[in-house]
Amino acid sequence: MTVKVRDDYGGCRSWVEVHRELPFEGTPALSDDEFERAAGGDRDIAQDAVAVVA
């Protein structure tokens, strides 16, 4: 998908709200079970994280 750069994005391209439905085409890279297993590891890491102020 190509997203046109708009002034209201304020230069940020890492988090852009898409204001239209996107078609889903293709096959997921992971099955639902594989995705949950992988995401669970990330959640475990994030849950044990400690905030550091430098």
Summary of the structure (lengths in Angstrom):
residues: 54
radius of gyration: 17.2
end to end distance: 38.4
largest distance: 44.1
contacts: 51
relative contact order: 0.09
helix: 35%
strand: 0%
